[in-house]
Amino acid sequence: MTKGRLKIAVVKPDYGVTGGFERLLERIVGLLVEDGHQVEEQALPALLWPRAVWGNSTAAKVWREYPGFFTYAALVEDVRRLDLSRYDLVLSTQPPTFLADHPRVLALFYHQARVFYDLSERYGRMGEIPPRLHQIAGQEVQAIDRAFVGNVKHWLAGSSECSSRLAEYWSIPASRTSLLHAPALTEVPEDPPAWSPHGPIVCVSRHEWPKRTELLVATGHLLAGRPGRGRTIEFIGTGGRLDFVRGLDERIVADPSLAADPNPERFWMQAVRDQKTRRTQPEGSPNRFLGNVSDDERNRAYAAASVVVAPAFREDYGLTALEAMLWQRPVIVCRDGGGLVDLVEETGAGLVVDPTPKALADGIEQILGDDQLRAGILERARDVPHSFTWARAAAQLRHGIAATAV
């Protein structure tokens, strides 16, 4: 190929969903193509099971005991057996694609297989999987990863939260990591509609365990019980815990005192299989579950929002919070929110609170009631589009590519 122009393989597991990461990756591939690189995607089906792993057949009954582990092991086999010799560079994406067998791997890194790493202790306590089985599986996954991660030439971390995980679990030195700060993916008008105090509280998130949308469900009920502060909370997104979250909403409608539980982990640290679920909207709830919506509908929600809340635990980055900032809407995140906290601290366009329904409710009231605080947040949000640009992301991507040649 022409000097400086590379033939690049993008390796990605295919889980049959299109979320924020998939949209981000599409834009990154576009940046590579704009720079003249030839890009081919190597998609690995992640939902074909049960199947043999490294020649060992696995019965469906055994696979169902811990599908997360066996799926990971199967993907490791698929990644390691890929013939990538015709490519100049491999861009790995979600785990375990950073284990690709190639002398020049650039890892676009947001997280390890989290239930075996930073979420492991909590996941074990939650009880979705027998604790001893989870412990053994985690040891196996970490041993597999450690055997091959040293082959990665350079790591492009999505946030300082992500780079800290590289150091914490694999002792990757700072010299082999750099940041790629992705801009928001939504189209935002140059002059968004003016902020209004009368709009709903909005949460754009998948309903999955570390996203902790359960906390905001309880927050809605706490606000409804305060004088003059009844407020609709709109949840945009779907996910594996959506029915569980709706069931929690129904239980709080029946017993409002549940929203004031002094141990907020009880809201989200629950296994789904044994809990009551619901698919319809209970009467008397301040929460509205809108499911999947079009980009236009999501943008209308941002435009109408009085506050956007992102309650996730140790989030990798937090594109929805960044999108809200571009719409010049105040954002609230939790103190243990990882990349979300990084975004708020870097921009100043939001509020950081404790990860409890009460703290979230207090933060919402503070933003709505404190004109000076809110004005400062909205003013700083106006600067965000000038800091988070695709031009900066392209330069960071080029730096990562150059670092793989060292």
C-alpha positions as CSV (number, residue, x, y, z in Angstrom):
1,M,0.0,0.0,0.0
2,T,1.0,3.7,-0.3
3,K,3.4,4.7,2.4
4,G,1.5,5.8,5.5
5,R,-1.8,4.2,4.3
6,L,-2.6,1.0,6.1
7,K,-4.8,-2.0,5.6
8,I,-6.6,-2.2,8.9
9,A,-8.8,-5.0,10.4
10,V,-11.4,-3.8,12.9
11,V,-12.2,-6.8,15.1
12,K,-15.5,-6.7,17.0
13,P,-17.8,-9.2,18.7
14,D,-21.4,-9.1,17.3
15,Y,-24.0,-9.2,20.0
16,G,-26.8,-8.2,17.7
17,V,-27.3,-4.8,19.2
18,T,-26.5,-1.2,18.0
19,G,-25.7,1.0,21.0
20,G,-23.5,3.9,21.7
21,F,-20.3,1.9,21.2
22,E,-21.4,0.7,17.8
23,R,-22.3,4.2,16.7
24,L,-18.9,5.5,18.0
25,L,-17.0,2.7,16.2
26,E,-18.8,3.6,12.9
27,R,-17.5,7.2,13.2
28,I,-14.0,6.0,14.1
29,V,-13.9,3.8,11.0
30,G,-15.0,6.8,9.0
31,L,-12.0,8.8,10.4
32,L,-9.7,6.0,9.3
33,V,-11.2,5.9,5.8
34,E,-10.9,9.7,5.5
35,D,-7.2,9.4,6.2
36,G,-6.9,7.0,3.3
37,H,-6.7,3.7,5.1
38,Q,-8.3,0.6,3.8
39,V,-10.6,-0.8,6.6
40,E,-12.2,-4.2,6.8
41,E,-14.4,-5.3,9.7
42,Q,-13.9,-8.8,11.2
43,A,-17.2,-9.5,13.1
44,L,-17.3,-12.4,15.5
45,P,-20.8,-13.8,16.2
46,A,-21.1,-13.8,20.0
47,L,-24.5,-15.5,20.4
48,L,-23.9,-18.9,18.8
49,W,-24.2,-21.3,21.6
50,P,-23.8,-23.9,22.9
51,R,-20.8,-24.9,20.9
52,A,-17.4,-26.6,21.3
53,V,-14.7,-24.5,22.8
54,W,-11.1,-25.4,21.8
55,G,-12.3,-28.8,20.7
56,N,-14.2,-29.6,23.9
57,S,-17.9,-30.0,23.5
58,T,-20.1,-28.1,26.0
59,A,-23.6,-29.3,26.8
60,A,-26.4,-26.8,26.7
61,K,-27.1,-27.5,30.3
62,V,-23.6,-26.7,31.4
63,W,-23.4,-23.6,29.2
64,R,-26.5,-22.3,30.8
65,E,-24.9,-22.5,34.2
66,Y,-22.7,-19.6,33.3
67,P,-23.2,-18.4,29.7
68,G,-21.1,-15.3,30.3
69,F,-18.0,-17.3,30.9
70,F,-18.5,-19.8,28.1
71,T,-19.3,-17.1,25.6
72,Y,-16.1,-15.3,26.6
73,A,-14.1,-18.5,26.2
74,A,-15.6,-19.2,22.8
75,L,-14.8,-15.6,21.7
76,V,-11.2,-16.0,22.8
77,E,-10.9,-19.0,20.6
78,D,-12.4,-17.2,17.6
79,V,-10.2,-14.2,18.1
80,R,-7.0,-16.2,18.5
81,R,-7.7,-18.2,15.4
82,L,-8.4,-15.3,13.1
83,D,-5.9,-15.1,10.3
84,L,-5.0,-11.4,10.3
85,S,-1.6,-11.8,8.5
86,R,-2.8,-9.8,5.4
87,Y,-3.4,-6.6,7.5
88,D,-0.8,-3.9,8.5
89,L,-2.7,-3.1,11.7
90,V,-5.4,-4.6,13.9
91,L,-7.8,-2.3,15.7
92,S,-9.4,-4.2,18.6
93,T,-12.6,-3.1,20.2
94,Q,-14.6,-4.9,22.9
95,P,-13.2,-7.8,25.0
96,P,-11.6,-10.1,24.2
97,T,-10.6,-8.8,20.8
98,F,-7.5,-7.2,22.3
99,L,-6.1,-10.8,22.4
100,A,-5.8,-10.8,18.6
101,D,-2.7,-12.6,17.2
102,H,-0.9,-9.9,15.3
103,P,2.3,-8.0,15.8
104,R,0.6,-4.6,15.6
105,V,-2.5,-4.3,17.7
106,L,-4.0,-1.0,18.6
107,A,-6.7,-1.5,21.3
108,L,-9.6,0.9,21.5
109,F,-10.2,0.2,25.1
110,Y,-13.1,1.0,27.4
111,H,-13.2,-2.0,29.7
112,Q,-12.3,-5.6,30.4
113,A,-15.1,-8.2,30.7
114,R,-16.3,-6.2,33.7
115,V,-18.1,-8.9,35.7
116,F,-14.7,-10.6,36.0
117,Y,-12.8,-7.4,36.9
118,D,-14.1,-4.1,38.5
119,L,-17.6,-5.5,38.9
120,S,-16.6,-8.9,40.1
121,E,-17.1,-8.6,43.8
122,R,-20.5,-6.9,43.5
123,Y,-21.6,-9.3,40.8
124,G,-20.7,-12.2,43.1
125,R,-22.6,-10.7,46.0
126,M,-25.7,-10.1,43.8
127,G,-26.2,-13.8,43.3
128,E,-26.9,-14.1,39.6
129,I,-24.3,-16.9,39.6
130,P,-23.3,-19.1,42.5
131,P,-20.4,-17.3,44.2
132,R,-17.9,-20.1,44.0
133,L,-18.6,-20.7,40.3
134,H,-18.2,-16.9,39.6
135,Q,-14.9,-16.9,41.5
136,I,-13.4,-19.8,39.5
137,A,-14.7,-18.3,36.2
138,G,-13.1,-14.9,37.0
139,Q,-9.8,-16.5,37.8
140,E,-9.8,-18.3,34.5
141,V,-10.8,-15.2,32.5
142,Q,-8.1,-13.1,34.1
143,A,-5.5,-15.8,33.5
144,I,-6.4,-16.0,29.8
145,D,-6.3,-12.3,29.4
146,R,-2.9,-11.9,31.2
147,A,-1.4,-14.5,28.9
148,F,-2.0,-12.3,25.8
149,V,-2.6,-8.7,26.6
150,G,1.2,-8.0,26.5
151,N,1.0,-8.4,22.7
152,V,-1.0,-5.1,22.4
153,K,1.3,-2.4,21.1
154,H,-0.7,0.6,22.3
155,W,-4.0,1.2,24.2
156,L,-6.4,4.0,23.3
157,A,-8.4,4.5,26.4
158,G,-11.8,6.2,26.3
159,S,-11.3,8.0,29.6
160,S,-9.0,8.2,32.6
161,E,-11.3,5.7,34.2
162,C,-10.5,3.3,31.5
163,S,-6.8,3.9,31.6
164,S,-6.8,3.4,35.4
165,R,-8.2,-0.1,34.8
166,L,-5.3,-1.0,32.5
167,A,-2.9,0.0,35.2
168,E,-4.9,-1.6,38.0
169,Y,-5.4,-5.0,36.6
170,W,-2.7,-5.5,34.0
171,S,0.0,-3.1,35.1
172,I,0.1,-1.5,31.6
173,P,2.5,1.5,31.8
174,A,1.4,5.0,31.0
175,S,3.8,5.1,28.0
176,R,1.7,2.5,26.3
177,T,-1.6,4.3,26.8
178,S,-3.2,7.5,25.5
179,L,-6.7,8.9,25.5
180,L,-9.3,9.1,22.7
181,H,-12.0,11.5,23.9
182,A,-15.0,10.8,21.6
183,P,-17.4,13.7,20.8
184,A,-21.1,13.2,21.2
185,L,-22.8,11.3,18.4
186,T,-26.1,13.2,18.3
187,E,-26.7,16.1,15.9
188,V,-27.2,19.2,17.9
189,P,-28.3,22.6,16.5
190,E,-25.9,25.5,16.8
191,D,-28.4,27.3,19.0
192,P,-30.3,24.7,21.1
193,P,-33.7,25.8,22.5
194,A,-33.5,27.8,25.7
195,W,-33.6,25.8,29.0
196,S,-36.9,25.6,30.7
197,P,-37.6,24.7,34.3
198,H,-40.8,22.9,33.3
199,G,-39.4,20.0,31.3
200,P,-39.1,16.4,32.5
201,I,-36.1,14.8,34.1
202,V,-34.5,12.6,31.4
203,C,-32.3,9.5,31.5
204,V,-30.9,8.1,28.3
205,S,-29.5,4.7,29.2
206,R,-29.7,1.0,28.7
207,H,-31.4,-0.8,31.6
208,E,-28.5,-3.0,32.6
209,W,-27.1,-3.8,36.0
210,P,-24.2,-1.3,36.2
211,K,-26.3,1.5,34.7
212,R,-28.3,1.7,38.0
213,T,-31.5,3.2,36.5
214,E,-33.2,1.7,39.6
215,L,-31.8,4.5,41.7
216,L,-33.5,7.1,39.5
217,V,-36.8,5.2,39.6
218,A,-36.8,5.6,43.4
219,T,-35.7,9.3,43.0
220,G,-38.9,9.9,41.0
221,H,-41.0,8.7,43.8
222,L,-39.1,10.8,46.4
223,L,-39.6,13.9,44.3
224,A,-43.3,13.1,43.9
225,G,-43.6,13.0,47.7
226,R,-42.1,16.5,48.2
227,P,-44.3,19.6,48.2
228,G,-44.5,21.2,44.8
229,R,-41.8,19.0,43.3
230,G,-43.7,16.3,41.5
231,R,-41.8,15.8,38.3
232,T,-42.0,13.3,35.4
233,I,-38.9,11.2,34.8
234,E,-38.5,9.9,31.3
235,F,-36.4,6.8,30.7
236,I,-35.2,6.3,27.2
237,G,-33.7,2.9,26.3
238,T,-34.2,-0.8,26.7
239,G,-32.1,-3.6,28.1
240,G,-32.0,-6.9,30.0
241,R,-33.3,-5.3,33.3
242,L,-36.1,-3.1,31.9
243,D,-38.9,-5.4,33.1
244,F,-37.2,-5.7,36.5
245,V,-36.9,-1.9,36.7
246,R,-40.6,-1.6,35.9
247,G,-41.4,-4.1,38.6
248,L,-39.5,-2.0,41.1
249,D,-41.5,1.0,40.0
250,E,-44.7,-0.9,40.6
251,R,-43.6,-2.0,44.1
252,I,-42.8,1.6,45.1
253,V,-46.2,2.7,43.8
254,A,-47.7,0.1,46.2
255,D,-45.4,1.1,49.1
256,P,-43.9,4.5,48.7
257,S,-41.7,4.1,51.8
258,L,-39.5,1.7,49.8
259,A,-38.1,4.7,47.9
260,A,-36.5,5.9,51.2
261,D,-34.6,2.7,51.8
262,P,-31.4,3.7,53.7
263,N,-29.3,1.1,51.7
264,P,-29.6,2.2,48.1
265,E,-27.7,-0.9,46.9
266,R,-30.8,-2.9,47.5
267,F,-32.4,-1.2,44.5
268,W,-29.8,-2.4,42.0
269,M,-27.9,-5.2,43.7
270,Q,-30.6,-7.7,43.1
271,A,-30.6,-10.8,40.8
272,V,-33.3,-10.5,38.1
273,R,-34.4,-14.1,38.0
274,D,-36.1,-14.1,41.4
275,Q,-37.7,-10.7,41.2
276,K,-41.1,-9.5,40.1
277,T,-41.2,-7.9,36.7
278,R,-43.7,-5.9,34.8
279,R,-44.2,-4.8,31.2
280,T,-46.9,-2.1,31.7
281,Q,-47.0,1.3,33.3
282,P,-48.4,1.3,36.9
283,E,-50.9,4.0,37.7
284,G,-49.7,6.8,39.9
285,S,-46.0,6.5,38.9
286,P,-43.9,9.6,38.1
287,N,-41.7,7.4,35.8
288,R,-42.3,6.9,32.1
289,F,-40.4,4.1,30.3
290,L,-40.2,5.0,26.6
291,G,-38.0,2.1,25.4
292,N,-36.2,2.5,22.2
293,V,-36.9,5.7,20.3
294,S,-35.7,7.3,17.1
295,D,-32.8,9.7,17.1
296,D,-35.3,12.5,16.5
297,E,-37.4,11.5,19.5
298,R,-34.2,11.2,21.7
299,N,-33.2,14.7,20.6
300,R,-36.6,16.1,21.4
301,A,-36.2,14.6,24.9
302,Y,-32.9,16.3,25.3
303,A,-34.3,19.6,24.1
304,A,-37.3,19.4,26.5
305,A,-35.3,18.2,29.5
306,S,-34.9,20.4,32.6
307,V,-32.2,18.0,34.0
308,V,-30.4,15.0,32.5
309,V,-29.4,12.3,35.0
310,A,-26.8,9.5,34.4
311,P,-26.7,7.3,37.5
312,A,-24.3,4.6,36.2
313,F,-21.6,2.9,38.3
314,R,-18.0,3.4,37.1
315,E,-19.1,4.2,33.6
316,D,-16.5,3.8,30.9
317,Y,-17.1,7.2,29.3
318,G,-20.6,8.6,29.3
319,L,-21.6,9.8,25.8
320,T,-25.2,10.5,26.9
321,A,-24.0,13.0,29.5
322,L,-21.8,14.6,26.8
323,E,-24.8,14.8,24.5
324,A,-26.9,16.5,27.2
325,M,-24.1,19.1,27.6
326,L,-24.2,19.8,23.9
327,W,-27.9,20.4,24.2
328,Q,-27.0,22.8,27.1
329,R,-28.9,20.9,29.7
330,P,-27.5,20.4,33.2
331,V,-26.3,16.9,34.0
332,I,-26.2,15.0,37.3
333,V,-23.9,12.0,37.8
334,C,-23.0,9.9,40.8
335,R,-19.7,10.2,42.7
336,D,-18.6,6.7,41.8
337,G,-19.6,7.2,38.1
338,G,-16.1,6.8,36.7
339,G,-15.9,8.4,33.2
340,L,-19.1,10.4,33.9
341,V,-17.3,12.1,36.8
342,D,-14.3,12.8,34.6
343,L,-16.6,14.5,32.0
344,V,-18.3,16.7,34.6
345,E,-15.0,17.6,36.3
346,E,-13.4,18.4,33.0
347,T,-16.3,20.6,31.7
348,G,-17.9,21.9,34.9
349,A,-21.2,21.4,33.1
350,G,-22.9,19.3,35.7
351,L,-23.3,18.2,39.3
352,V,-21.7,15.2,41.1
353,V,-23.7,13.7,44.0
354,D,-23.7,10.6,46.1
355,P,-25.2,7.4,44.5
356,T,-28.5,7.5,46.4
357,P,-32.0,8.3,45.4
358,K,-32.1,11.0,48.0
359,A,-28.9,12.7,46.8
360,L,-30.2,12.5,43.2
361,A,-33.5,14.1,44.3
362,D,-31.6,16.8,46.3
363,G,-29.3,17.5,43.3
364,I,-32.3,17.9,40.9
365,E,-34.0,20.3,43.4
366,Q,-30.7,22.2,43.7
367,I,-30.4,22.7,40.0
368,L,-34.0,23.7,39.6
369,G,-34.0,26.0,42.6
370,D,-30.5,27.6,42.5
371,D,-30.5,30.1,39.7
372,Q,-26.8,31.0,40.2
373,L,-25.6,27.4,40.2
374,R,-27.7,26.5,37.2
375,A,-26.6,29.6,35.2
376,G,-22.9,28.6,35.8
377,I,-23.5,25.0,34.6
378,L,-25.3,26.2,31.5
379,E,-22.6,28.7,30.7
380,R,-19.9,26.1,30.9
381,A,-22.0,23.7,28.8
382,R,-21.8,26.3,26.0
383,D,-18.0,25.7,25.8
384,V,-18.3,21.9,25.5
385,P,-18.7,21.8,21.6
386,H,-15.4,23.6,21.3
387,S,-13.5,21.1,23.4
388,F,-14.9,17.7,22.2
389,T,-14.5,17.7,18.5
390,W,-13.9,15.0,15.8
391,A,-10.8,16.8,14.8
392,R,-9.3,16.3,18.2
393,A,-10.5,12.6,18.2
394,A,-8.9,12.1,14.8
395,A,-5.5,13.5,16.0
396,Q,-5.7,11.2,19.1
397,L,-6.4,8.2,16.8
398,R,-3.5,9.1,14.6
399,H,-1.2,9.3,17.6
400,G,-2.4,5.8,18.7
401,I,-1.6,4.4,15.2
402,A,1.8,6.0,15.2
403,A,2.6,4.6,18.7
404,T,2.0,1.0,17.4
405,A,5.0,1.4,15.0
406,V,7.5,2.2,17.8
